[in-house]
Amino acid sequence: MDLPTLAVLVFGAVLWAIWRSGELRGFQVFCSFLFGFFLAGSVIAPSVSEAVQTVFDWISTWSIT
């Protein structure tokens, strides 16, 4: 599974959990979806992707025992 697919699944699960807890309304979930959709098609998408990749690479260096 590649990183964008994993990130979509993780962020989707977080949005779903917040929505189910009652802290997030349906309209806010829809707006978040649209924001992500249009952000992915924008000019800054490669920069955002690179930043997310850098953060995930940094987290993967942690040693949790």
Chimera marker file (.cmm) of the C-alpha trace (Angstrom):
<marker_set name="trace">
<marker id="1" x="0.000" y="0.000" z="0.000" r="1" g="1" b="0" radius="0.5"/>
<marker id="2" x="1.451" y="3.347" z="-0.967" r="1" g="1" b="0" radius="0.5"/>
<marker id="3" x="1.628" y="6.404" z="1.296" r="1" g="1" b="0" radius="0.5"/>
<marker id="4" x="-1.242" y="8.452" z="-0.196" r="1" g="1" b="0" radius="0.5"/>
<marker id="5" x="-3.632" y="5.524" z="0.152" r="1" g="1" b="0" radius="0.5"/>
<marker id="6" x="-2.525" y="4.945" z="3.732" r="1" g="1" b="0" radius="0.5"/>
<marker id="7" x="-2.871" y="8.642" z="4.561" r="1" g="1" b="0" radius="0.5"/>
<marker id="8" x="-6.389" y="8.741" z="3.102" r="1" g="1" b="0" radius="0.5"/>
<marker id="9" x="-7.367" y="5.716" z="5.180" r="1" g="1" b="0" radius="0.5"/>
<marker id="10" x="-5.870" y="7.137" z="8.385" r="1" g="1" b="0" radius="0.5"/>
<marker id="11" x="-7.340" y="10.627" z="7.955" r="1" g="1" b="0" radius="0.5"/>
<marker id="12" x="-10.651" y="9.144" z="6.893" r="1" g="1" b="0" radius="0.5"/>
<marker id="13" x="-10.739" y="6.984" z="10.018" r="1" g="1" b="0" radius="0.5"/>
<marker id="14" x="-9.926" y="9.994" z="12.192" r="1" g="1" b="0" radius="0.5"/>
<marker id="15" x="-12.665" y="12.082" z="10.558" r="1" g="1" b="0" radius="0.5"/>
<marker id="16" x="-15.138" y="9.213" z="10.944" r="1" g="1" b="0" radius="0.5"/>
<marker id="17" x="-14.260" y="8.763" z="14.635" r="1" g="1" b="0" radius="0.5"/>
<marker id="18" x="-14.631" y="12.478" z="15.365" r="1" g="1" b="0" radius="0.5"/>
<marker id="19" x="-17.899" y="12.579" z="13.446" r="1" g="1" b="0" radius="0.5"/>
<marker id="20" x="-19.270" y="9.577" z="15.354" r="1" g="1" b="0" radius="0.5"/>
<marker id="21" x="-18.311" y="11.166" z="18.685" r="1" g="1" b="0" radius="0.5"/>
<marker id="22" x="-20.582" y="14.093" z="17.843" r="1" g="1" b="0" radius="0.5"/>
<marker id="23" x="-17.805" y="16.672" z="17.709" r="1" g="1" b="0" radius="0.5"/>
<marker id="24" x="-17.929" y="17.010" z="13.936" r="1" g="1" b="0" radius="0.5"/>
<marker id="25" x="-21.005" y="17.674" z="11.852" r="1" g="1" b="0" radius="0.5"/>
<marker id="26" x="-21.744" y="16.169" z="8.438" r="1" g="1" b="0" radius="0.5"/>
<marker id="27" x="-21.242" y="19.490" z="6.685" r="1" g="1" b="0" radius="0.5"/>
<marker id="28" x="-17.760" y="19.779" z="8.205" r="1" g="1" b="0" radius="0.5"/>
<marker id="29" x="-16.874" y="16.281" z="6.988" r="1" g="1" b="0" radius="0.5"/>
<marker id="30" x="-18.097" y="17.226" z="3.512" r="1" g="1" b="0" radius="0.5"/>
<marker id="31" x="-16.040" y="20.445" z="3.565" r="1" g="1" b="0" radius="0.5"/>
<marker id="32" x="-12.970" y="18.494" z="4.705" r="1" g="1" b="0" radius="0.5"/>
<marker id="33" x="-13.489" y="16.069" z="1.832" r="1" g="1" b="0" radius="0.5"/>
<marker id="34" x="-13.803" y="18.892" z="-0.691" r="1" g="1" b="0" radius="0.5"/>
<marker id="35" x="-10.763" y="20.657" z="0.745" r="1" g="1" b="0" radius="0.5"/>
<marker id="36" x="-8.657" y="17.510" z="0.342" r="1" g="1" b="0" radius="0.5"/>
<marker id="37" x="-10.040" y="16.855" z="-3.129" r="1" g="1" b="0" radius="0.5"/>
<marker id="38" x="-9.241" y="20.334" z="-4.419" r="1" g="1" b="0" radius="0.5"/>
<marker id="39" x="-5.910" y="20.468" z="-2.570" r="1" g="1" b="0" radius="0.5"/>
<marker id="40" x="-4.828" y="17.289" z="-4.347" r="1" g="1" b="0" radius="0.5"/>
<marker id="41" x="-5.440" y="18.964" z="-7.699" r="1" g="1" b="0" radius="0.5"/>
<marker id="42" x="-3.686" y="22.221" z="-6.842" r="1" g="1" b="0" radius="0.5"/>
<marker id="43" x="-0.170" y="23.395" z="-7.599" r="1" g="1" b="0" radius="0.5"/>
<marker id="44" x="0.959" y="22.948" z="-4.010" r="1" g="1" b="0" radius="0.5"/>
<marker id="45" x="-0.013" y="19.257" z="-3.908" r="1" g="1" b="0" radius="0.5"/>
<marker id="46" x="3.577" y="18.044" z="-4.539" r="1" g="1" b="0" radius="0.5"/>
<marker id="47" x="4.864" y="20.233" z="-1.693" r="1" g="1" b="0" radius="0.5"/>
<marker id="48" x="2.185" y="18.947" z="0.678" r="1" g="1" b="0" radius="0.5"/>
<marker id="49" x="2.915" y="15.371" z="-0.354" r="1" g="1" b="0" radius="0.5"/>
<marker id="50" x="6.630" y="15.885" z="0.208" r="1" g="1" b="0" radius="0.5"/>
<marker id="51" x="6.005" y="17.420" z="3.658" r="1" g="1" b="0" radius="0.5"/>
<marker id="52" x="3.763" y="14.516" z="4.671" r="1" g="1" b="0" radius="0.5"/>
<marker id="53" x="6.343" y="12.038" z="3.405" r="1" g="1" b="0" radius="0.5"/>
<marker id="54" x="9.052" y="13.792" z="5.439" r="1" g="1" b="0" radius="0.5"/>
<marker id="55" x="6.946" y="13.610" z="8.590" r="1" g="1" b="0" radius="0.5"/>
<marker id="56" x="6.189" y="9.901" z="8.051" r="1" g="1" b="0" radius="0.5"/>
<marker id="57" x="9.873" y="9.197" z="7.387" r="1" g="1" b="0" radius="0.5"/>
<marker id="58" x="10.784" y="10.999" z="10.612" r="1" g="1" b="0" radius="0.5"/>
<marker id="59" x="8.170" y="9.069" z="12.597" r="1" g="1" b="0" radius="0.5"/>
<marker id="60" x="9.382" y="5.774" z="11.130" r="1" g="1" b="0" radius="0.5"/>
<marker id="61" x="12.840" y="6.402" z="12.647" r="1" g="1" b="0" radius="0.5"/>
<marker id="62" x="11.392" y="6.296" z="16.185" r="1" g="1" b="0" radius="0.5"/>
<marker id="63" x="12.232" y="3.224" z="18.160" r="1" g="1" b="0" radius="0.5"/>
<marker id="64" x="9.228" y="2.156" z="20.200" r="1" g="1" b="0" radius="0.5"/>
<marker id="65" x="10.009" y="-0.800" z="22.416" r="1" g="1" b="0" radius="0.5"/>
<link id1="1" id2="2" r="1" g="1" b="0" radius="0.2"/>
<link id1="2" id2="3" r="1" g="1" b="0" radius="0.2"/>
<link id1="3" id2="4" r="1" g="1" b="0" radius="0.2"/>
<link id1="4" id2="5" r="1" g="1" b="0" radius="0.2"/>
<link id1="5" id2="6" r="1" g="1" b="0" radius="0.2"/>
<link id1="6" id2="7" r="1" g="1" b="0" radius="0.2"/>
<link id1="7" id2="8" r="1" g="1" b="0" radius="0.2"/>
<link id1="8" id2="9" r="1" g="1" b="0" radius="0.2"/>
<link id1="9" id2="10" r="1" g="1" b="0" radius="0.2"/>
<link id1="10" id2="11" r="1" g="1" b="0" radius="0.2"/>
<link id1="11" id2="12" r="1" g="1" b="0" radius="0.2"/>
<link id1="12" id2="13" r="1" g="1" b="0" radius="0.2"/>
<link id1="13" id2="14" r="1" g="1" b="0" radius="0.2"/>
<link id1="14" id2="15" r="1" g="1" b="0" radius="0.2"/>
<link id1="15" id2="16" r="1" g="1" b="0" radius="0.2"/>
<link id1="16" id2="17" r="1" g="1" b="0" radius="0.2"/>
<link id1="17" id2="18" r="1" g="1" b="0" radius="0.2"/>
<link id1="18" id2="19" r="1" g="1" b="0" radius="0.2"/>
<link id1="19" id2="20" r="1" g="1" b="0" radius="0.2"/>
<link id1="20" id2="21" r="1" g="1" b="0" radius="0.2"/>
<link id1="21" id2="22" r="1" g="1" b="0" radius="0.2"/>
<link id1="22" id2="23" r="1" g="1" b="0" radius="0.2"/>
<link id1="23" id2="24" r="1" g="1" b="0" radius="0.2"/>
<link id1="24" id2="25" r="1" g="1" b="0" radius="0.2"/>
<link id1="25" id2="26" r="1" g="1" b="0" radius="0.2"/>
<link id1="26" id2="27" r="1" g="1" b="0" radius="0.2"/>
<link id1="27" id2="28" r="1" g="1" b="0" radius="0.2"/>
<link id1="28" id2="29" r="1" g="1" b="0" radius="0.2"/>
<link id1="29" id2="30" r="1" g="1" b="0" radius="0.2"/>
<link id1="30" id2="31" r="1" g="1" b="0" radius="0.2"/>
<link id1="31" id2="32" r="1" g="1" b="0" radius="0.2"/>
<link id1="32" id2="33" r="1" g="1" b="0" radius="0.2"/>
<link id1="33" id2="34" r="1" g="1" b="0" radius="0.2"/>
<link id1="34" id2="35" r="1" g="1" b="0" radius="0.2"/>
<link id1="35" id2="36" r="1" g="1" b="0" radius="0.2"/>
<link id1="36" id2="37" r="1" g="1" b="0" radius="0.2"/>
<link id1="37" id2="38" r="1" g="1" b="0" radius="0.2"/>
<link id1="38" id2="39" r="1" g="1" b="0" radius="0.2"/>
<link id1="39" id2="40" r="1" g="1" b="0" radius="0.2"/>
<link id1="40" id2="41" r="1" g="1" b="0" radius="0.2"/>
<link id1="41" id2="42" r="1" g="1" b="0" radius="0.2"/>
<link id1="42" id2="43" r="1" g="1" b="0" radius="0.2"/>
<link id1="43" id2="44" r="1" g="1" b="0" radius="0.2"/>
<link id1="44" id2="45" r="1" g="1" b="0" radius="0.2"/>
<link id1="45" id2="46" r="1" g="1" b="0" radius="0.2"/>
<link id1="46" id2="47" r="1" g="1" b="0" radius="0.2"/>
<link id1="47" id2="48" r="1" g="1" b="0" radius="0.2"/>
<link id1="48" id2="49" r="1" g="1" b="0" radius="0.2"/>
<link id1="49" id2="50" r="1" g="1" b="0" radius="0.2"/>
<link id1="50" id2="51" r="1" g="1" b="0" radius="0.2"/>
<link id1="51" id2="52" r="1" g="1" b="0" radius="0.2"/>
<link id1="52" id2="53" r="1" g="1" b="0" radius="0.2"/>
<link id1="53" id2="54" r="1" g="1" b="0" radius="0.2"/>
<link id1="54" id2="55" r="1" g="1" b="0" radius="0.2"/>
<link id1="55" id2="56" r="1" g="1" b="0" radius="0.2"/>
<link id1="56" id2="57" r="1" g="1" b="0" radius="0.2"/>
<link id1="57" id2="58" r="1" g="1" b="0" radius="0.2"/>
<link id1="58" id2="59" r="1" g="1" b="0" radius="0.2"/>
<link id1="59" id2="60" r="1" g="1" b="0" radius="0.2"/>
<link id1="60" id2="61" r="1" g="1" b="0" radius="0.2"/>
<link id1="61" id2="62" r="1" g="1" b="0" radius="0.2"/>
<link id1="62" id2="63" r="1" g="1" b="0" radius="0.2"/>
<link id1="63" id2="64" r="1" g="1" b="0" radius="0.2"/>
<link id1="64" id2="65" r="1" g="1" b="0" radius="0.2"/>
</marker_set>
